[in-house]
Amino acid sequence: MEMISAEELVKVLSRTQSKTQLYISSEWLLKLSTFSDPGPVRATLFVGAVDALYSGHLPPSLISRTWFQSWEKFISQPCSEPPGPIDNTVLLYKAPDGTDRLKPRSNFMRIERELYLFLRTIYGGGPEVFLTDQPQWSETELRDVLSSIESKLWAANAKLRKQVTSSL
């Protein structure tokens, strides 16, 4: 069987324009780096990791497709202009009861909340929008929801850390 080096693999993967991501656990990579047989790549650690993400506890986060496409253009074409602040106001409308709601048939993309927070940290803007038929949370309501979720995230992270360290 022919072995491929890590450098060759990176070269092959970097030549492709695919946006598909490959995920390999740190446990598997550690075994490979110590020249032990890592065995097949298993998804058990990734399945447990879902509880350690906001997406396991919140509706999906949304971002304006127009903004996201301008960001993709910026990262794939080095000479293009960086996108401005995230503008998710185009995804919302003000309901008669005064609440912000998701526009029907609005042009959005679903993304992980962690990615949205990362992009907002860099580019600013907002507001944070979730895929729900209910009114969007105000900042105060979202803070309350997040504080109730934080303890679940800490517990899930601790459980995941224990799984990883016990399998090494």
C-alpha positions as CSV (number, residue, x, y, z in Angstrom):
1,M,0.0,0.0,0.0
2,E,1.4,3.4,-1.0
3,M,1.6,6.0,1.8
4,I,1.0,9.7,1.2
5,S,2.8,12.3,3.3
6,A,1.0,15.1,5.1
7,E,2.6,17.6,2.9
8,E,1.4,15.8,-0.3
9,L,-2.1,15.6,1.2
10,V,-2.1,19.3,1.9
11,K,-0.9,20.1,-1.6
12,V,-3.6,17.9,-3.2
13,L,-6.4,19.4,-1.0
14,S,-5.2,23.0,-1.6
15,R,-5.5,22.6,-5.3
16,T,-9.2,21.8,-5.2
17,Q,-11.7,24.6,-5.0
18,S,-14.2,22.5,-3.1
19,K,-15.8,24.0,0.0
20,T,-16.3,20.5,1.5
21,Q,-14.5,20.2,4.8
22,L,-12.9,17.1,6.2
23,Y,-12.9,16.5,9.9
24,I,-10.5,14.2,11.7
25,S,-10.4,14.0,15.5
26,S,-7.4,15.1,17.4
27,E,-7.4,11.6,19.0
28,W,-6.9,10.0,15.6
29,L,-4.2,12.5,14.6
30,L,-2.4,12.0,17.9
31,K,-2.3,8.2,17.3
32,L,-1.0,8.8,13.7
33,S,1.7,11.2,14.9
34,T,3.0,8.7,17.4
35,F,3.3,6.1,14.5
36,S,0.7,3.8,16.1
37,D,-2.1,2.4,14.0
38,P,-4.9,5.0,14.3
39,G,-7.5,2.6,12.9
40,P,-10.6,4.0,11.1
41,V,-11.7,7.5,11.6
42,R,-14.7,7.3,14.0
43,A,-17.4,9.9,14.4
44,T,-18.2,9.2,18.0
45,L,-16.3,12.2,19.3
46,F,-17.9,14.5,16.8
47,V,-21.4,13.3,17.7
48,G,-20.8,14.1,21.3
49,A,-19.4,17.5,20.4
50,V,-22.8,18.7,19.1
51,D,-24.0,19.2,22.7
52,A,-21.0,21.4,23.3
53,L,-22.1,23.9,20.6
54,Y,-24.8,26.5,20.7
55,S,-26.5,24.8,17.7
56,G,-27.5,21.9,20.0
57,H,-29.6,24.3,22.1
58,L,-30.7,27.2,19.8
59,P,-32.5,27.6,16.5
60,P,-30.1,27.9,13.6
61,S,-28.3,31.2,13.1
62,L,-28.8,33.1,9.9
63,I,-26.7,35.5,7.9
64,S,-27.6,37.6,4.9
65,R,-26.7,35.6,1.8
66,T,-25.6,38.8,0.0
67,W,-23.1,39.7,2.8
68,F,-21.9,36.1,3.0
69,Q,-21.2,35.9,-0.7
70,S,-19.2,39.2,-0.6
71,W,-17.2,37.6,2.3
72,E,-16.6,34.4,0.3
73,K,-15.4,36.6,-2.7
74,F,-13.1,38.5,-0.4
75,I,-11.4,35.3,1.0
76,S,-11.2,33.5,-2.3
77,Q,-9.9,36.5,-4.4
78,P,-7.1,38.2,-2.6
79,C,-7.5,41.5,-4.5
80,S,-11.2,42.0,-3.8
81,E,-12.5,44.5,-1.2
82,P,-13.4,43.2,2.3
83,P,-17.1,43.1,3.1
84,G,-18.5,45.8,5.3
85,P,-20.3,45.2,8.5
86,I,-22.8,42.3,8.6
87,D,-26.2,43.6,7.6
88,N,-29.0,41.2,8.8
89,T,-31.6,43.9,8.9
90,V,-32.7,42.9,5.4
91,L,-33.8,39.6,6.9
92,L,-36.3,41.1,9.3
93,Y,-39.6,43.0,9.3
94,K,-41.4,44.8,12.1
95,A,-44.6,42.9,13.0
96,P,-47.8,44.8,14.0
97,D,-47.1,43.9,17.6
98,G,-43.7,45.7,17.4
99,T,-41.5,42.6,17.4
100,D,-38.9,41.8,14.8
101,R,-39.7,38.7,12.8
102,L,-38.0,36.8,10.0
103,K,-39.2,37.9,6.5
104,P,-40.8,35.1,4.6
105,R,-38.6,34.1,1.6
106,S,-35.7,36.2,2.8
107,N,-32.3,35.6,1.2
108,F,-30.3,34.0,4.1
109,M,-27.8,31.3,4.8
110,R,-27.8,29.0,7.8
111,I,-24.6,29.0,9.8
112,E,-23.3,27.9,13.2
113,R,-23.7,30.5,15.9
114,E,-20.0,30.2,16.6
115,L,-19.2,31.2,13.1
116,Y,-21.6,34.1,13.2
117,L,-20.0,35.4,16.4
118,F,-16.6,35.0,14.9
119,L,-17.5,37.0,11.8
120,R,-19.3,39.6,13.9
121,T,-16.2,40.0,16.0
122,I,-14.2,40.8,12.9
123,Y,-16.6,42.8,10.8
124,G,-19.2,44.1,13.2
125,G,-22.8,44.6,12.3
126,G,-25.8,42.5,13.0
127,P,-28.4,41.9,14.4
128,E,-28.2,38.3,15.4
129,V,-31.0,36.5,13.6
130,F,-32.4,33.0,14.2
131,L,-34.5,30.7,12.0
132,T,-37.8,30.7,13.9
133,D,-41.4,31.6,13.2
134,Q,-41.5,33.3,16.7
135,P,-40.4,36.9,17.2
136,Q,-36.6,37.4,17.3
137,W,-35.2,37.7,20.8
138,S,-34.3,41.2,22.0
139,E,-30.8,41.5,23.3
140,T,-32.0,41.2,26.9
141,E,-34.1,38.1,26.1
142,L,-31.2,36.5,24.2
143,R,-28.8,37.2,27.1
144,D,-31.3,35.4,29.4
145,V,-31.6,32.4,27.0
146,L,-27.8,32.2,26.7
147,S,-27.2,32.3,30.4
148,S,-29.5,29.3,30.8
149,I,-27.7,27.4,28.0
150,E,-24.2,28.2,29.3
151,S,-24.3,25.6,32.1
152,K,-25.4,23.0,29.6
153,L,-22.5,23.9,27.3
154,W,-20.0,23.7,30.2
155,A,-21.3,20.3,31.2
156,A,-21.1,19.0,27.6
157,N,-17.6,20.4,27.2
158,A,-16.5,18.7,30.4
159,K,-18.0,15.4,29.3
160,L,-16.3,15.6,25.9
161,R,-13.0,16.4,27.5
162,K,-13.3,13.4,29.7
163,Q,-14.1,11.2,26.7
164,V,-11.1,12.4,24.8
165,T,-8.6,12.1,27.6
166,S,-9.9,8.6,28.6
167,S,-9.5,7.3,25.0
168,L,-5.9,8.4,24.7
